[in-house]
Amino acid sequence: MTASIYKFSFFLFSFLLACFITTSAQSHIDPPYLQVVSSENPITIDGELTENDWARRFDFLVFRPDFLGGDVEYGITGGIAVDSTYLDTTTTYVKFMHHGLDLYISLNSNDHYVNKWGGSWEGDGLFMKIEDASGAMYEYKLYFNASGDDPDIVFESGLEGSAEAAAWKHPATIVNDTTQIDSGYTAEMVIHLDQLGYTDPYAEVPVLINIFDPDKQTGSAGEEWNVGSYYKMWWGSEWGPDTRILRLADPPVRTAYKTDNSIDLDGQLSEGFWDDAEYVVVGKGSSLSTGGYYMQWSDTLNSYTDQSMASVKFIHNGTDLYVGVESDDKSVGKWSPGWEADGLFLWITNKGEDAPTTRMEIKNMYFDATIGAGSVFELSGSVPTGAAEGASYEPAGTVTHTETGGEDAGYSLEVLIHTDYFGYSVGDTVNVSVVIWDLDYADAASFDESVSDYAPNWWGTQWADVNFEKFYLYRGVVLSNLTDVENDDTPVITSYKLNQNYPNPFNPATTISYSIPERSNVSLKIYDVLGNQIETLVTKEQTAGNYTIEWKAENYSSGIYFYTLQAGGNTYTKKMLLLK
């Protein structure tokens, strides 16, 4: 890389870091924002939280008095006892995901008394405010505030048609019944952010969130101040105006543009094709990465102070996938107490495989603890011989594995993966998970568990390992037939269009894409060969744009099926073939 390009690259990273540092250097209490990861598929709103996505490892809030948090668990802003002494100290986990501009919110509560608060409008559950794209605030309520014997949850939407919600009462939970101990409830809600004016799938959405917890009430008027207790907790402020940010993040796919040029494997990213390559920025606070954590050591309030950002880029030449990394890391080295080190830890699978037992490791990391040493390239034993290679580059100012001589000036890495060794062809989407380690003040001479930072961040998942993360998650890099020049300008959508599904024939899943030129009420439905409607994939208002959705047909037999798009007063139908 030329000196001018390198300087510009680190100027860019410094700017990114400056943008993120004010919000990301915080403890695990009252975070100013939470990263909202992409769900693998749209979530079914039934309140049961049965999707694997909800069990994956990502940042979430814990509503419990005096909770300190750790790793991906964050405490909230405050709370207050509305009445009496709070004895049933309920814990409610609140998680967030998104699928495009659909924002999902889940509650998982162990509440021992689920009920309405006397004759008031309040009850156990969620009260929140969310800001639309113009700055107006809307209220959404998902709570048990109905009277009577064992009523269901009540949902009130701030903007009609903008959201859906549901709850599931644990078997031992009987709402408004004080004669027994409840076992809690789960609930989930989706807010269609496009209905609130949002168009950016990686927008920052201001919210405030309350969790109500009145206890030992039957929902009868007059009980409010006479029996039980009532505690409420919030993230942001109770009613306003203070809000916090939900940062939509985590693109599930990146395109590797094609090039006819080969890579000079020197770690410098000096080839011109890197300039316009698609990328993700992996680091705490980046909307282009999935998540991460920092080791808090013996101090639960320790903050991740020396934060790094790494740009991970993708290009391909035939089935050769080039992965480039540029990091602004100010302390490049190996973690003195263990095997971990700064650099790239990448997972890949064979085509068609995505189980945790099928993952293979490619590492380009600073494992050699010798002062000034470059990266070490390692492959796990399951990687085919000759399937990948890599190199590193340390610019002037970076002296690895030591804290003397001032801050380091970062590093860059290049990795070449021959994806045909893993069964991939041009046009395929390669399963990867990218982890960037950031170990600071970690050399043997300066390691101190009270100040040394230890922070992996990732796009995908950290381990893809059923022993550590039960529900692994890969991301996709497409070996595209496009070049960056061909893809510079996004075409204006001028008409409604329903595309042919891909792949076709298929087994067991296929992707359907369509385009709409203006805000429209959209429905997308599946029919069998006799004309019977068997599934509804979409039924809602959508803004202008290109859309894709996956249909999983595991429960259907081989044969011809039809999919029909209705939008803007038009109807379009195409057929597809399921072959098992």
C-alpha positions as CSV (number, residue, x, y, z in Angstrom):
1,M,0.0,0.0,0.0
2,T,1.3,3.5,-0.8
3,A,2.1,5.8,2.0
4,S,-0.7,8.2,1.0
5,I,-3.3,5.4,0.9
6,Y,-2.1,4.1,4.2
7,K,-2.3,7.5,5.9
8,F,-5.8,8.0,4.5
9,S,-6.9,4.6,5.7
10,F,-5.8,5.3,9.3
11,F,-7.3,8.8,9.1
12,L,-10.6,7.1,8.2
13,F,-10.2,4.6,11.1
14,S,-9.4,7.4,13.5
15,F,-12.5,9.3,12.4
16,L,-14.6,6.1,12.9
17,L,-13.1,5.6,16.3
18,A,-13.8,9.2,17.3
19,C,-17.4,8.7,16.3
20,F,-17.8,5.5,18.4
21,I,-15.6,6.3,21.4
22,T,-18.1,8.5,23.1
23,T,-20.7,5.8,23.2
24,S,-18.8,2.6,23.4
25,A,-16.4,3.2,26.3
26,Q,-18.8,2.4,29.0
27,S,-19.5,0.0,31.8
28,H,-22.2,-2.6,31.8
29,I,-24.7,-0.3,33.5
30,D,-26.9,2.0,31.4
31,P,-25.3,1.7,28.0
32,P,-26.0,4.6,25.7
33,Y,-26.8,2.2,22.9
34,L,-27.2,-1.5,22.2
35,Q,-26.2,-3.3,19.0
36,V,-29.2,-4.9,17.3
37,V,-28.1,-8.0,15.3
38,S,-29.8,-9.4,12.2
39,S,-31.9,-12.5,12.7
40,E,-31.2,-15.4,10.4
41,N,-34.8,-15.5,9.3
42,P,-38.0,-13.5,10.0
43,I,-39.2,-14.2,13.6
44,T,-42.6,-15.7,14.2
45,I,-44.5,-13.5,16.6
46,D,-46.1,-16.1,18.9
47,G,-44.5,-15.0,22.2
48,E,-42.7,-18.3,22.8
49,L,-39.1,-17.3,21.8
50,T,-38.4,-20.7,20.2
51,E,-36.2,-19.4,17.4
52,N,-32.5,-20.2,17.8
53,D,-31.8,-16.5,17.1
54,W,-33.0,-15.5,20.5
55,A,-30.5,-17.9,22.2
56,R,-27.5,-16.6,20.3
57,R,-24.8,-14.6,22.0
58,F,-25.4,-10.8,21.6
59,D,-25.9,-7.8,23.8
60,F,-29.1,-7.6,25.9
61,L,-30.6,-5.7,28.9
62,V,-31.3,-7.2,32.3
63,F,-34.1,-5.5,34.3
64,R,-33.3,-6.3,37.9
65,P,-32.5,-3.9,40.8
66,D,-28.7,-3.5,41.4
67,F,-27.7,-5.7,38.4
68,L,-24.1,-5.0,37.4
69,G,-23.8,-7.2,34.3
70,G,-20.9,-8.7,32.4
71,D,-19.8,-9.6,28.9
72,V,-23.0,-9.2,26.8
73,E,-25.3,-8.5,29.8
74,Y,-26.1,-4.9,30.5
75,G,-27.8,-3.2,33.4
76,I,-30.5,-0.5,33.0
77,T,-30.7,3.2,33.9
78,G,-32.9,3.2,37.1
79,G,-35.9,2.1,38.9
80,I,-38.3,3.0,41.7
81,A,-40.6,1.3,44.2
82,V,-44.0,2.7,43.5
83,D,-45.6,1.1,46.5
84,S,-44.5,-1.0,49.5
85,T,-41.3,-3.1,49.8
86,Y,-40.2,-4.9,46.7
87,L,-39.9,-8.5,47.7
88,D,-40.5,-10.4,44.5
89,T,-37.4,-9.1,42.7
90,T,-38.3,-10.2,39.2
91,T,-35.6,-10.6,36.5
92,T,-36.7,-9.7,33.0
93,Y,-34.4,-10.1,30.0
94,V,-35.0,-7.8,27.1
95,K,-33.4,-8.6,23.8
96,F,-33.5,-7.0,20.4
97,M,-33.0,-8.2,16.8
98,H,-33.9,-6.9,13.4
99,H,-34.6,-8.4,9.9
100,G,-34.2,-5.5,7.6
101,L,-36.4,-2.8,9.0
102,D,-38.4,-5.1,11.2
103,L,-37.4,-4.5,14.8
104,Y,-38.0,-7.5,17.1
105,I,-38.2,-7.1,20.9
106,S,-38.5,-10.0,23.3
107,L,-39.2,-10.3,27.1
108,N,-38.3,-13.2,29.2
109,S,-39.5,-12.8,32.8
110,N,-39.5,-15.1,35.9
111,D,-42.2,-13.0,37.6
112,H,-43.8,-14.8,40.5
113,Y,-47.0,-12.7,40.4
114,V,-48.3,-11.8,37.0
115,N,-51.2,-9.3,37.2
116,K,-52.8,-6.0,36.5
117,W,-52.2,-3.2,39.1
118,G,-55.6,-2.9,40.7
119,G,-58.0,-0.9,38.7
120,S,-55.4,1.2,37.0
121,W,-54.2,1.1,33.4
122,E,-50.8,-0.5,34.4
123,G,-49.8,-4.1,34.7
124,D,-46.8,-6.5,34.4
125,G,-44.9,-6.1,31.1
126,L,-43.5,-3.5,28.8
127,F,-44.1,0.2,28.3
128,M,-41.9,1.9,25.7
129,K,-41.6,5.0,23.6
130,I,-39.9,5.0,20.2
131,E,-38.9,7.9,18.0
132,D,-39.9,7.9,14.3
133,A,-37.6,9.2,11.6
134,S,-39.0,12.7,11.9
135,G,-38.5,12.8,15.7
136,A,-42.1,12.2,16.8
137,M,-42.6,9.8,19.7
138,Y,-45.0,6.9,19.8
139,E,-46.0,4.7,22.7
140,Y,-46.1,0.9,22.6
141,K,-47.5,-1.2,25.5
142,L,-47.3,-5.0,25.9
143,Y,-48.5,-5.8,29.4
144,F,-51.0,-7.8,31.5
145,N,-53.4,-5.0,32.3
146,A,-56.7,-6.7,31.7
147,S,-59.1,-7.6,34.6
148,G,-60.7,-11.0,35.2
149,D,-59.5,-14.6,35.5
150,D,-56.2,-15.4,33.7
151,P,-56.5,-12.9,30.8
152,D,-54.0,-12.8,28.0
153,I,-51.5,-10.0,27.5
154,V,-52.8,-6.7,26.0
155,F,-51.0,-5.0,23.1
156,E,-51.4,-1.3,22.3
157,S,-49.7,0.1,19.2
158,G,-48.6,3.7,19.0
159,L,-49.3,3.8,15.3
160,E,-52.0,1.6,13.8
161,G,-50.7,-1.2,11.6
162,S,-47.0,-0.6,12.6
163,A,-46.5,-3.5,14.9
164,E,-47.7,-7.0,16.1
165,A,-47.1,-8.7,19.4
166,A,-47.9,-11.9,21.4
167,A,-47.1,-13.5,24.8
168,W,-46.8,-17.0,26.2
169,K,-47.7,-17.7,29.8
170,H,-45.6,-20.4,31.5
171,P,-47.7,-23.4,32.5
172,A,-47.7,-22.5,36.2
173,T,-48.7,-18.9,35.5
174,I,-52.3,-17.8,36.1
175,V,-52.7,-14.0,35.6
176,N,-54.5,-12.1,38.5
177,D,-54.4,-15.1,40.7
178,T,-52.7,-14.6,44.1
179,T,-53.3,-18.0,45.5
180,Q,-50.3,-19.6,43.9
181,I,-46.7,-18.7,42.7
182,D,-46.4,-17.9,38.9
183,S,-43.5,-19.1,36.8
184,G,-43.3,-16.0,34.6
185,Y,-44.0,-15.3,30.9
186,T,-42.3,-14.6,27.6
187,A,-43.4,-12.1,25.0
188,E,-42.3,-10.6,21.7
189,M,-43.1,-7.7,19.5
190,V,-42.2,-6.6,16.0
191,I,-42.2,-2.9,15.0
192,H,-42.1,-2.3,11.2
193,L,-39.7,0.7,11.2
194,D,-40.5,1.5,7.6
195,Q,-44.0,2.5,8.9
196,L,-42.2,5.0,11.2
197,G,-40.4,6.5,8.2
198,Y,-37.0,4.7,8.5
199,T,-35.3,3.7,5.2
200,D,-31.8,2.8,6.4
201,P,-31.6,-0.8,7.5
202,Y,-28.7,0.3,9.8
203,A,-30.4,3.3,11.3
204,E,-30.1,4.4,15.0
205,V,-33.5,4.3,16.7
206,P,-34.1,6.3,19.9
207,V,-36.2,4.5,22.5
208,L,-37.0,4.5,26.2
209,I,-38.1,1.2,27.8
210,N,-39.9,0.5,31.0
211,I,-40.6,-2.8,32.7
212,F,-43.6,-2.8,35.2
213,D,-43.8,-5.3,38.0
214,P,-46.8,-5.0,40.3
215,D,-47.2,-8.0,42.7
216,K,-50.0,-9.9,44.6
217,Q,-52.8,-8.1,42.8
218,T,-56.1,-9.6,41.4
219,G,-56.7,-6.7,39.1
220,S,-59.5,-5.4,41.1
221,A,-60.1,-1.6,41.7
222,G,-59.0,-0.4,45.1
223,E,-56.1,-2.8,45.5
224,E,-53.5,-0.4,44.0
225,W,-52.1,1.0,47.2
226,N,-53.4,-1.6,49.7
227,V,-51.8,-4.9,48.8
228,G,-48.6,-6.2,47.3
229,S,-45.8,-4.1,45.9
230,Y,-45.1,-2.3,42.7
231,Y,-41.7,-1.7,41.1
232,K,-40.8,-0.3,37.8
233,M,-37.4,0.0,36.0
234,W,-36.4,1.8,32.9
235,W,-33.6,2.2,30.3
236,G,-33.4,5.8,29.3
237,S,-36.0,7.6,31.5
238,E,-39.3,6.6,32.9
239,W,-41.6,8.7,30.7
240,G,-39.0,10.9,28.8
241,P,-37.4,12.9,27.5
242,D,-34.2,10.9,27.9
243,T,-33.8,8.1,25.4
244,R,-31.2,5.4,24.5
245,I,-30.2,4.1,21.1
246,L,-31.0,0.8,19.3
247,R,-28.3,0.6,16.6
248,L,-29.5,-1.6,13.8
249,A,-26.4,-3.6,12.7
250,D,-24.9,-6.8,11.3
251,P,-25.3,-7.1,7.5
252,P,-25.8,-10.8,6.9
253,V,-24.1,-10.8,3.4
254,R,-21.3,-9.1,1.7
255,T,-20.4,-9.1,-2.0
256,A,-16.9,-10.1,-3.1
257,Y,-16.5,-8.3,-6.5
258,K,-14.6,-10.1,-9.2
259,T,-11.2,-9.1,-10.4
260,D,-8.9,-10.5,-13.0
261,N,-5.8,-9.5,-11.0
262,S,-4.0,-11.8,-8.6
263,I,-3.0,-10.7,-5.1
264,D,0.6,-10.0,-4.1
265,L,0.4,-11.8,-0.8
266,D,2.5,-9.3,1.3
267,G,-0.2,-8.1,3.8
268,Q,-0.1,-4.5,2.5
269,L,-3.4,-4.3,0.5
270,S,-1.6,-2.3,-2.2
271,E,-3.6,-3.7,-5.1
272,G,-6.1,-1.2,-6.6
273,F,-9.0,-3.6,-6.3
274,W,-9.0,-3.2,-2.5
275,D,-10.1,0.5,-2.8
276,D,-13.7,-0.2,-3.8
277,A,-14.1,-3.6,-2.2
278,E,-17.1,-4.3,0.0
279,Y,-16.2,-4.6,3.7
280,V,-17.4,-4.9,7.2
281,V,-15.9,-2.8,10.0
282,V,-15.4,-5.1,13.0
283,G,-15.2,-3.4,16.4
284,K,-17.3,-2.3,19.3
285,G,-19.8,0.2,18.2
286,S,-19.6,-0.6,14.4
287,S,-23.0,-1.1,12.8
288,L,-21.3,-3.4,10.3
289,S,-20.3,-6.1,12.8
290,T,-22.4,-8.5,14.8
291,G,-21.2,-8.2,18.3
292,G,-18.4,-8.8,20.8
293,Y,-17.4,-8.5,24.4
294,Y,-14.6,-7.4,26.6
295,M,-13.1,-9.2,29.5
296,Q,-13.8,-7.4,32.7
297,W,-11.3,-9.3,34.8
298,S,-11.8,-8.7,38.5
299,D,-13.6,-5.4,38.1
300,T,-17.3,-5.7,36.9
301,L,-17.2,-2.0,36.0
302,N,-14.0,-2.2,34.0
303,S,-14.4,-0.5,30.6
304,Y,-12.9,-1.3,27.2
305,T,-10.7,1.8,26.8
306,D,-8.1,1.1,24.1
307,Q,-10.6,0.2,21.4
308,S,-9.6,-0.9,17.9
309,M,-11.5,-0.9,14.6
310,A,-10.7,-3.3,11.8
311,S,-11.9,-3.0,8.2
312,V,-12.3,-6.5,6.7
313,K,-12.6,-6.5,2.9
314,F,-13.5,-9.1,0.3
315,I,-12.5,-9.6,-3.4
316,H,-12.4,-12.7,-5.6
317,N,-10.6,-14.0,-8.7
318,G,-12.5,-17.0,-9.8
319,T,-12.8,-19.2,-6.8
320,D,-9.9,-17.5,-5.0
321,L,-11.4,-15.4,-2.2
322,Y,-9.1,-12.5,-1.0
323,V,-9.7,-11.3,2.5
324,G,-7.9,-8.1,3.5
325,V,-7.8,-6.6,7.0
326,E,-6.7,-3.0,8.1
327,S,-6.6,-2.3,11.8
328,D,-5.8,0.9,13.7
329,D,-4.8,-1.2,16.8
330,K,-2.5,0.8,19.1
331,S,-1.2,-2.2,21.0
332,V,-0.4,-5.2,18.7
333,G,0.6,-8.4,20.5
334,K,-0.1,-11.8,22.0
335,W,-2.1,-12.3,25.2
336,S,0.5,-13.2,27.7
337,P,-1.6,-15.5,29.9
338,G,-2.9,-17.6,27.0
339,W,-2.9,-18.5,23.3
340,E,-5.0,-15.6,21.9
341,A,-3.5,-12.8,20.0
342,D,-4.4,-9.7,17.9
343,G,-5.5,-10.5,14.3
344,L,-7.9,-12.5,12.2
345,F,-9.7,-15.7,13.3
346,L,-11.9,-16.9,10.5
347,W,-14.3,-19.8,10.3
348,I,-15.3,-21.4,7.0
349,T,-17.4,-24.5,6.1
350,N,-17.7,-26.7,3.1
351,K,-20.5,-25.7,0.7
352,G,-23.8,-26.9,1.9
353,E,-22.7,-27.4,5.5
354,D,-23.4,-25.2,8.5
355,A,-23.3,-27.4,11.6
356,P,-20.9,-26.4,14.3
357,T,-19.0,-29.6,13.9
358,T,-18.2,-28.7,10.2
359,R,-16.4,-25.4,10.9
360,M,-12.8,-25.1,9.9
361,E,-10.3,-22.5,11.2
362,I,-8.1,-20.1,9.4
363,K,-5.9,-17.9,11.6
364,N,-3.6,-15.0,10.7
365,M,-2.7,-13.7,14.2
366,Y,0.3,-12.4,16.1
367,F,1.0,-15.6,18.0
368,D,4.8,-15.2,18.1
369,A,5.6,-13.3,21.3
370,T,9.0,-12.1,19.9
371,I,9.2,-8.3,19.9
372,G,8.8,-7.0,16.4
373,A,7.5,-10.4,15.0
374,G,4.9,-10.5,12.2
375,S,1.7,-12.6,12.2
376,V,1.7,-16.4,12.3
377,F,-0.6,-18.2,9.7
378,E,-2.3,-21.3,11.0
379,L,-4.9,-23.8,9.7
380,S,-6.9,-26.3,11.7
381,G,-6.3,-30.0,10.8
382,S,-9.6,-30.2,9.0
383,V,-8.6,-27.6,6.4
384,P,-7.5,-29.2,3.1
385,T,-3.7,-28.9,2.5
386,G,-3.0,-25.9,0.4
387,A,-6.4,-24.4,0.8
388,A,-5.4,-21.0,2.2
389,E,-2.3,-18.8,2.9
390,G,-1.7,-15.4,4.4
391,A,0.7,-12.6,5.3
392,S,0.9,-9.5,7.5
393,Y,2.3,-6.0,7.3
394,E,3.4,-3.8,10.2
395,P,3.8,-0.1,9.2
396,A,6.5,2.2,10.6
397,G,5.5,2.9,14.2
398,T,4.3,-0.5,15.0
399,V,6.6,-2.7,17.1
400,T,4.6,-5.8,18.1
401,H,4.6,-7.5,21.5
402,T,5.8,-4.6,23.6
403,E,4.3,-1.5,25.1
404,T,7.6,0.5,25.0
405,G,8.1,3.1,22.3
406,G,4.6,4.6,22.3
407,E,1.4,3.6,20.6
408,D,1.5,1.2,17.6
409,A,0.3,2.4,14.2
410,G,-1.9,-0.7,13.5
411,Y,-1.4,-3.5,11.1
412,S,-2.8,-5.0,7.9
413,L,-3.3,-8.6,6.9
414,E,-4.1,-10.5,3.7
415,V,-5.5,-14.0,3.4
416,L,-6.1,-16.0,0.2
417,I,-8.6,-18.8,0.4
418,H,-9.0,-21.3,-2.5
419,T,-12.7,-21.8,-2.0
420,D,-12.9,-24.6,-4.6
421,Y,-11.1,-26.8,-2.0
422,F,-14.3,-26.3,0.1
423,G,-16.7,-27.1,-2.9
424,Y,-17.6,-23.5,-3.8
425,S,-18.0,-22.1,-7.4
426,V,-18.3,-18.6,-8.7
427,G,-21.8,-17.4,-7.9
428,D,-21.9,-19.2,-4.6
429,T,-22.2,-17.7,-1.1
430,V,-19.3,-18.8,1.1
431,N,-20.1,-19.5,4.7
432,V,-17.7,-17.5,7.0
433,S,-17.5,-16.1,10.4
434,V,-14.9,-13.4,11.0
435,V,-13.4,-12.6,14.5
436,I,-11.0,-9.8,15.1
437,W,-9.1,-10.1,18.4
438,D,-8.0,-7.0,20.3
439,L,-5.6,-7.7,23.2
440,D,-4.1,-4.6,24.7
441,Y,-1.3,-4.1,27.3
442,A,-1.0,-7.9,27.1
443,D,2.7,-8.6,26.8
444,A,4.4,-10.4,29.7
445,A,6.0,-7.2,31.0
446,S,2.9,-5.0,31.1
447,F,0.0,-7.4,31.6
448,D,-2.3,-6.4,34.5
449,E,-5.8,-7.8,34.8
450,S,-7.0,-4.5,36.2
451,V,-6.1,-2.5,33.1
452,S,-5.3,-4.9,30.3
453,D,-8.1,-5.0,27.7
454,Y,-9.2,-8.3,26.1
455,A,-11.9,-7.9,23.5
456,P,-12.8,-10.1,20.5
457,N,-15.4,-8.7,18.1
458,W,-17.0,-10.5,15.3
459,W,-19.1,-10.6,12.1
460,G,-21.1,-13.8,12.5
461,T,-20.2,-15.5,15.7
462,Q,-17.2,-15.9,17.9
463,W,-16.7,-19.7,18.0
464,A,-19.4,-21.4,15.9
465,D,-18.9,-24.1,18.4
466,V,-21.7,-26.0,20.0
467,N,-19.7,-26.3,23.3
468,F,-19.4,-22.5,23.7
469,E,-22.3,-21.0,21.6
470,K,-25.1,-23.5,21.2
471,F,-26.6,-21.7,18.2
472,Y,-23.8,-20.8,15.9
473,L,-24.3,-18.2,13.1
474,Y,-22.4,-17.8,9.8
475,R,-22.4,-14.8,7.5
476,G,-22.2,-15.0,3.7
477,V,-19.6,-13.7,1.2
478,V,-20.9,-13.9,-2.4
479,L,-18.5,-14.8,-5.2
480,S,-20.2,-12.3,-7.4
481,N,-20.0,-11.9,-11.2
482,L,-20.1,-8.1,-10.7
483,T,-17.2,-5.8,-10.6
484,D,-17.2,-2.7,-8.4
485,V,-17.4,-0.5,-11.5
486,E,-20.6,-2.4,-12.7
487,N,-22.1,-2.0,-9.2
488,D,-21.3,1.7,-8.6
489,D,-24.7,3.1,-9.2
490,T,-27.9,1.6,-7.7
491,P,-30.5,1.6,-10.4
492,V,-33.7,3.6,-9.8
493,I,-36.7,1.3,-9.4
494,T,-39.4,2.4,-11.9
495,S,-41.8,-0.6,-11.9
496,Y,-43.1,-3.5,-9.9
497,K,-41.2,-6.7,-10.6
498,L,-41.3,-10.3,-9.3
499,N,-38.1,-12.2,-10.0
500,Q,-37.7,-15.9,-10.6
501,N,-36.8,-17.7,-7.4
502,Y,-33.3,-18.9,-6.8
503,P,-32.3,-21.7,-6.8
504,N,-34.9,-23.4,-9.0
505,P,-35.4,-26.3,-8.8
506,F,-34.7,-26.2,-5.0
507,N,-34.5,-28.4,-1.9
508,P,-35.5,-27.5,0.8
509,A,-35.3,-23.7,0.6
510,T,-35.4,-21.0,-2.1
511,T,-35.1,-17.2,-2.2
512,I,-37.8,-15.0,-3.8
513,S,-37.0,-11.4,-4.6
514,Y,-39.2,-8.5,-5.9
515,S,-39.1,-4.8,-6.4
516,I,-41.7,-2.0,-5.7
517,P,-41.3,1.6,-7.0
518,E,-43.4,3.3,-4.3
519,R,-44.9,2.6,-0.8
520,S,-47.5,-0.1,-1.4
521,N,-49.5,-2.7,0.5
522,V,-47.7,-5.9,-0.4
523,S,-48.7,-9.6,-0.1
524,L,-46.6,-12.5,-1.2
525,K,-48.3,-16.0,-1.0
526,I,-47.5,-19.5,-1.9
527,Y,-50.0,-21.8,-3.7
528,D,-49.9,-25.5,-4.6
529,V,-50.7,-26.9,-8.1
530,L,-54.4,-27.1,-7.2
531,G,-54.5,-23.4,-6.4
532,N,-54.7,-23.8,-2.6
533,Q,-52.9,-21.1,-0.6
534,I,-50.4,-22.9,1.6
535,E,-48.3,-20.1,3.1
536,T,-48.2,-16.3,3.4
537,L,-44.7,-14.9,3.3
538,V,-45.5,-11.1,3.3
539,T,-48.6,-9.1,4.1
540,K,-47.9,-5.5,5.1
541,E,-47.2,-2.0,3.7
542,Q,-43.6,-1.6,2.4
543,T,-41.6,1.4,1.2
544,A,-40.0,1.5,-2.3
545,G,-37.1,-0.9,-2.6
546,N,-35.8,-4.3,-3.5
547,Y,-36.8,-7.1,-1.2
548,T,-35.9,-10.8,-0.7
549,I,-37.4,-13.5,1.4
550,E,-36.7,-17.2,1.9
551,W,-39.3,-19.9,1.7
552,K,-38.4,-23.1,3.6
553,A,-40.4,-26.1,2.2
554,E,-39.2,-28.9,4.4
555,N,-42.8,-29.9,5.2
556,Y,-44.0,-30.0,1.6
557,S,-43.7,-32.8,-1.0
558,S,-41.9,-32.5,-4.4
559,G,-43.8,-30.8,-7.1
560,I,-44.7,-27.5,-8.8
561,Y,-45.7,-24.5,-6.7
562,F,-46.7,-21.0,-7.5
563,Y,-45.8,-17.7,-5.8
564,T,-47.9,-14.6,-6.2
565,L,-47.1,-11.0,-5.5
566,Q,-49.8,-8.4,-5.1
567,A,-48.8,-4.8,-4.9
568,G,-49.9,-1.4,-6.2
569,G,-53.1,-2.9,-7.7
570,N,-51.0,-5.4,-9.7
571,T,-50.7,-9.2,-9.5
572,Y,-47.7,-11.2,-10.6
573,T,-47.3,-15.0,-10.5
574,K,-44.4,-17.3,-11.2
575,K,-43.9,-21.1,-10.7
576,M,-41.1,-23.0,-9.0
577,L,-40.2,-26.7,-8.7
578,L,-39.4,-28.4,-5.4
579,L,-37.3,-31.6,-5.9
580,K,-36.6,-33.8,-3.0
